[in-house]
Amino acid sequence: MGDFFNTLLSPIMVGEAWVMLAWHKLWSLIGIGGGWGWALSIVGLTLIVRIVLIPLFVRQIHSSRRMQLIQPEMQKIQAKYKGKSDPESRQAMTQETMALYKRTGTNPFSSCMPILLQSPFFFALFTVLNNLKAIAEGRHGAIGPITPDIAAQIESSNIFGAPFSSTFLGATDVATKVVTVVLIALMSLTQFTTQRQLMRKNMPDSALDNPFMKQQKVILYVMPVFFAISGINFPIGVLLYWLTTNMWSMGQQFYVIRRLPAPGSQAERDLQARRQRKGRAYEGPTVKGLTGPVQDGVSSGSDGTTAADEPSASRQRQQPMGKKRSKKSRPTRPPGIGQGSAAGAADATEAWPTASTDAWPTDPTRGPDGEPPRGRGPSDAAPSG
């Protein structure tokens, strides 16, 4: 399994090795060598990876915004099929949901793509740094330009006395443990700051008080503990890569919150205030296929209504009505109408109220306008008493 995994990551590992070596040559030309030269090479490698992922990040932002704006339409579809568990209804609900995604150009999985695509680069760098000692000793083949000589050079390099391939658990000196703890602490702090500013400033007010948000708050404080437990197993070079990518994410998130805030969030209100102070109008985000304005973080549908405006469907099952019950439930004719002569029977149809008549006439012998029906004389009137 390990060999298969390494085979899949082999092209990425070779590419990262070439990028690291190119950055190291650049730093050597300006007089930065030794351990700091290789440390900055890892930082440069991280920047290259994040720059390559910028288009995917932009797609993630737009996809997340579209997902927020189409929530009213999603709620309409869910309310339409609420309480219906038969296969036909479930299939119809799925088809309408997919049609909504297609119409608005929304992909619910786009928000996960940057993280998923960054993971192979992370594990490839972990494999390269973890095998430096084996490459230097000849127990592992060369990875691209990292030959045994280059691997021995990287292995002997260090920052503050801590080699790049050393870990907290495998270290015996105090310098490595201190450097590892500091990197783990900074890595956890940057991750916590990024997620906290996202939750405080870039979430709609309607999403701040719900069970999902409470769960996210718990995860926010649990993640640093997870990083501390997992970080002690990572080489210092990988921790440096992780810290750099977290700092990039924090700056990138700050830019997005300030320039492209989520609809209905505190960041959007701050942007509106800044635009007003500068005398510039702010136009809320729109989505192809949805024409309504944004209200409290969600847009109204194409017909201008929101999910709250939709009448809730009754979940009570209508009982079938038999012939006898249906006859009993029909309204009866007023006495006297349709009785008497043949002309009176024919004219009874005219005197019978239509669906547009709100009530029966006060006098059953007269029509809705108060006049006797045509062809009916006083002799055809129903007997009193």
C-alpha positions in Angstrom: 0.0 0.0 0.0 2.8 2.4 0.8 4.6 1.7 -2.5 1.4 2.3 -4.4 0.9 5.6 -2.5 4.4 6.7 -3.2 4.0 5.8 -6.9 1.0 8.1 -7.1 2.9 10.9 -5.4 6.1 10.4 -7.3 5.5 13.1 -10.0 4.6 15.7 -7.3 7.6 14.7 -5.2 9.9 15.2 -8.1 8.3 18.5 -9.0 8.6 19.8 -5.4 12.3 18.7 -5.3 13.1 20.7 -8.4 11.2 23.8 -7.1 13.1 23.6 -3.7 16.4 23.3 -5.5 15.6 26.3 -7.8 14.6 28.4 -4.8 17.8 27.4 -3.0 20.0 28.4 -5.9 18.1 31.8 -6.0 18.7 32.4 -2.2 22.4 31.3 -2.6 22.8 34.0 -5.3 21.8 36.7 -2.9 23.9 35.4 -0.1 21.4 33.3 1.9 22.7 29.8 2.4 22.8 27.0 4.9 19.7 26.1 6.9 17.9 29.4 6.3 18.4 29.0 2.5 16.6 25.6 2.6 14.0 27.0 5.0 13.2 29.8 2.6 13.2 27.3 -0.2 10.3 25.5 1.6 8.5 28.8 2.0 9.0 29.5 -1.7 7.6 26.1 -2.6 4.6 26.8 -0.4 4.0 30.1 -2.2 4.2 28.5 -5.6 1.6 25.8 -4.6 -0.8 28.4 -3.2 -0.4 30.7 -6.3 -1.3 27.7 -8.5 -4.4 27.1 -6.4 -5.6 30.7 -6.6 -8.1 30.0 -9.5 -9.6 27.1 -7.5 -9.8 29.4 -4.4 -11.7 32.0 -6.5 -14.1 29.3 -7.7 -14.6 28.2 -4.1 -15.5 31.7 -3.0 -18.1 32.2 -5.8 -19.5 28.7 -5.2 -19.9 29.3 -1.5 -21.7 32.6 -2.2 -24.0 31.1 -4.7 -24.8 28.3 -2.2 -25.8 31.0 0.3 -27.9 32.9 -2.2 -29.9 29.9 -3.4 -30.9 28.8 0.1 -34.5 30.2 -0.3 -35.0 28.1 -3.4 -33.5 25.1 -1.7 -35.9 25.6 1.2 -38.9 25.8 -1.2 -37.9 22.5 -2.7 -37.5 20.9 0.7 -40.9 22.3 1.9 -42.5 21.0 -1.2 -41.5 17.4 -0.5 -41.6 17.6 3.3 -43.1 14.4 4.8 -42.9 12.5 1.5 -40.6 9.5 1.7 -41.8 7.5 -1.4 -39.1 6.9 -4.0 -40.9 9.0 -6.7 -40.9 12.1 -4.4 -37.3 11.6 -3.4 -36.2 11.3 -7.0 -38.3 14.4 -8.0 -36.7 16.4 -5.2 -33.2 15.3 -6.3 -34.0 16.2 -9.9 -35.3 19.7 -8.9 -32.2 20.3 -6.7 -29.8 19.3 -9.5 -31.7 21.5 -11.9 -31.4 24.4 -9.5 -27.6 23.8 -9.3 -27.4 23.7 -13.0 -29.5 26.9 -13.5 -27.4 28.9 -11.0 -24.1 27.4 -11.9 -23.6 26.1 -8.4 -21.4 23.2 -7.4 -21.7 22.1 -3.7 -18.4 20.3 -3.8 -16.3 23.3 -5.1 -15.6 24.5 -1.6 -13.7 21.3 -0.8 -11.5 21.4 -3.9 -8.7 23.6 -2.7 -8.2 21.5 0.4 -8.4 18.2 -1.5 -5.9 19.4 -4.2 -3.5 20.8 -1.6 -3.3 17.5 0.3 -1.1 15.6 -2.3 1.4 18.5 -2.1 1.5 18.3 1.6 2.0 14.5 1.8 4.5 14.6 -1.1 6.7 17.1 0.9 6.3 15.0 4.0 7.6 12.0 2.1 10.5 13.9 0.6 11.7 15.3 4.0 11.0 12.1 5.8 13.3 10.2 3.4 16.2 12.6 3.4 18.2 10.5 5.8 17.6 7.3 3.9 18.6 9.0 0.6 21.8 10.4 2.2 22.7 6.9 3.5 21.8 5.2 0.1 18.9 3.3 1.5 16.4 5.1 -0.7 16.6 6.2 -4.3 17.1 9.8 -5.4 14.0 11.9 -5.7 14.5 14.0 -8.8 17.5 16.3 -8.3 17.8 15.4 -4.6 20.7 13.0 -4.9 22.5 11.5 -1.9 24.9 14.5 -1.8 22.0 17.0 -1.9 20.1 15.0 0.7 23.1 14.9 3.0 23.4 18.7 2.6 19.8 19.3 3.5 20.0 16.8 6.4 22.9 18.6 7.9 21.2 22.0 7.6 19.2 23.3 10.5 17.4 26.4 11.9 18.2 27.3 15.5 20.0 24.0 15.8 17.0 21.8 14.6 17.5 19.7 11.5 14.6 19.8 8.9 13.9 16.1 9.0 13.7 15.8 12.8 10.5 15.4 14.7 9.5 16.2 18.2 9.1 12.5 19.2 12.3 11.4 17.5 14.5 14.3 18.8 16.9 13.9 21.7 18.1 17.5 21.9 16.3 20.4 23.5 16.7 22.8 20.5 14.6 20.5 18.2 11.9 20.1 20.8 11.7 23.9 21.4 11.6 24.7 17.7 9.0 22.1 17.1 6.8 23.4 19.9 7.0 27.0 18.7 6.1 25.9 15.1 3.2 23.9 16.3 1.9 26.8 18.5 2.2 29.3 15.6 0.5 26.8 13.3 -2.4 26.3 15.6 -2.7 30.1 16.3 -2.9 31.0 12.7 -5.4 28.3 12.0 -7.5 29.4 14.9 -7.4 33.1 13.9 -8.4 32.3 10.3 -11.4 30.3 11.3 -12.5 32.7 14.1 -12.5 35.8 11.8 -14.5 33.8 9.3 -17.1 32.8 11.8 -17.3 36.3 13.5 -17.3 38.6 10.5 -18.2 36.6 7.4 -21.2 34.6 8.4 -24.9 35.7 7.8 -26.8 36.7 11.0 -29.3 33.9 10.2 -26.6 31.3 10.4 -25.0 32.4 13.7 -27.6 30.9 16.0 -28.2 27.3 14.9 -26.9 23.8 16.0 -24.5 23.7 13.1 -22.8 26.9 14.2 -22.5 25.7 17.7 -20.8 22.6 16.4 -18.4 24.7 14.4 -17.5 26.7 17.6 -16.6 23.4 19.3 -14.5 22.4 16.4 -12.8 25.8 16.4 -11.4 25.1 19.9 -10.7 21.4 19.3 -8.6 21.9 16.2 -5.6 23.3 18.1 -5.5 20.2 20.2 -5.6 18.1 17.1 -2.7 20.0 15.6 -0.7 19.7 18.7 -1.2 15.9 18.8 -0.5 15.4 15.1 2.3 18.0 14.8 4.6 16.2 17.1 4.9 13.4 14.4 5.8 15.8 11.5 9.3 16.9 10.4 10.2 20.5 11.0 10.2 21.1 7.3 6.6 20.0 7.0 5.6 22.2 10.0 7.3 25.1 8.3 5.3 24.4 5.1 2.1 24.1 7.2 2.8 27.4 9.0 3.4 29.2 5.8 0.3 28.0 4.1 -1.8 28.9 7.2 -0.3 32.4 7.1 -1.2 32.6 3.4 -4.7 31.5 4.2 -5.1 34.0 6.9 -4.1 36.9 4.7 -6.2 35.6 1.8 -9.2 35.2 4.1 -8.8 38.8 5.4 -8.8 40.1 1.8 -12.0 38.1 1.0 -13.8 39.2 4.1 -13.0 42.8 3.4 -13.6 42.9 -0.4 -16.0 40.0 -1.0 -18.0 39.5 2.2 -20.8 37.0 2.6 -24.3 38.4 2.1 -26.0 39.5 5.3 -22.8 39.3 7.3 -21.1 41.9 9.5 -18.4 42.2 7.0 -20.9 43.2 4.3 -22.4 45.9 6.6 -18.9 47.2 7.2 -18.3 47.3 3.4 -21.5 49.2 2.9 -20.5 51.8 5.5 -17.1 52.2 3.8 -18.7 52.7 0.4 -21.2 55.2 1.8 -18.4 57.2 3.4 -16.8 57.4 0.0 -20.0 58.2 -1.8 -20.1 55.0 -3.7 -23.1 52.8 -4.1 -23.0 49.1 -3.0 -24.7 46.6 -5.1 -25.4 43.3 -3.4 -24.3 40.0 -5.1 -26.5 38.3 -7.6 -26.7 34.8 -9.0 -27.6 33.8 -12.5 -31.1 32.3 -12.4 -32.1 34.3 -9.3 -33.4 37.9 -9.7 -34.5 38.7 -6.2 -32.6 41.0 -3.9 -30.5 39.7 -1.0 -32.3 39.9 2.4 -30.5 39.0 5.6 -27.9 36.8 3.9 -30.2 35.1 1.4 -31.8 36.3 -1.8 -35.4 36.0 -2.7 -36.4 33.7 -5.4 -37.0 34.5 -9.1 -40.6 35.4 -8.2 -39.5 37.8 -5.5 -40.6 35.5 -2.6 -38.6 33.8 0.1 -39.0 30.4 1.7 -40.8 32.1 4.6 -43.4 33.4 2.3 -44.3 30.0 1.0 -47.4 28.4 2.6 -46.6 25.3 4.5 -48.1 22.2 2.9 -50.6 20.3 5.0 -49.3 17.0 6.0 -52.8 15.6 6.8 -53.8 12.9 4.4 -57.1 13.5 2.6 -59.4 10.5 3.1 -61.2 9.2 -0.1 -64.9 10.1 -0.2 -67.5 7.5 -1.2 -70.5 8.1 -3.5 -73.0 8.2 -0.6 -70.8 10.7 1.4 -70.2 12.8 -1.7 -74.0 13.0 -2.3 -74.6 14.0 1.3 -71.9 16.6 1.2 -73.5 18.4 -1.8 -75.6 21.5 -1.1 -79.4 20.9 -1.3 -81.6 23.1 -3.4 -83.8 25.6 -1.6 -87.3 24.4 -1.3 -89.6 25.2 -4.2 -86.9 25.6 -6.9 -87.3 23.1 -9.7 -90.8 22.1 -8.7 -94.1 22.8 -10.4 -94.5 23.2 -14.1 -92.1 22.1 -16.8 -91.1 25.7 -17.4 -90.4 26.1 -13.8 -88.2 23.0 -13.8 -86.3 24.3 -16.8 -85.9 27.7 -15.2 -84.7 26.2 -12.0 -81.3 25.8 -13.6 -81.1 29.6 -14.1 -82.2 30.2 -10.6 -79.6 27.8 -9.1 -76.6 29.8 -7.9 -73.3 29.4 -9.8 -69.8 29.0 -8.5 -69.4 32.8 -8.6 -72.4 33.4 -6.5 -71.4 34.0 -2.9 -74.7 33.2 -1.2 -78.2 32.0 -1.9 -80.8 34.6 -2.8 -83.0 35.7 0.1 -86.1 34.8 -1.9 -85.7 31.4 -3.5 -88.1 32.3 -6.3 -85.9 35.2 -7.4 -82.5 35.3 -9.1 -79.3 36.9 -7.7 -80.4 40.3 -9.1 -83.7 40.2 -7.2 -85.9 39.8 -10.3 -88.0 36.7 -11.1 -86.3 34.3 -13.4 -87.3 34.5 -17.0 -90.4 32.3 -17.9 -91.5 32.0 -14.3 -94.7 33.7 -13.2 -96.2 34.1 -9.7 -98.0 30.8 -10.2 -94.8 28.9 -10.3 -93.6 30.1 -7.0 -93.2 27.6 -4.2 -96.1 27.4 -1.8 -95.4 29.1 1.5 -95.4 27.2 4.7 
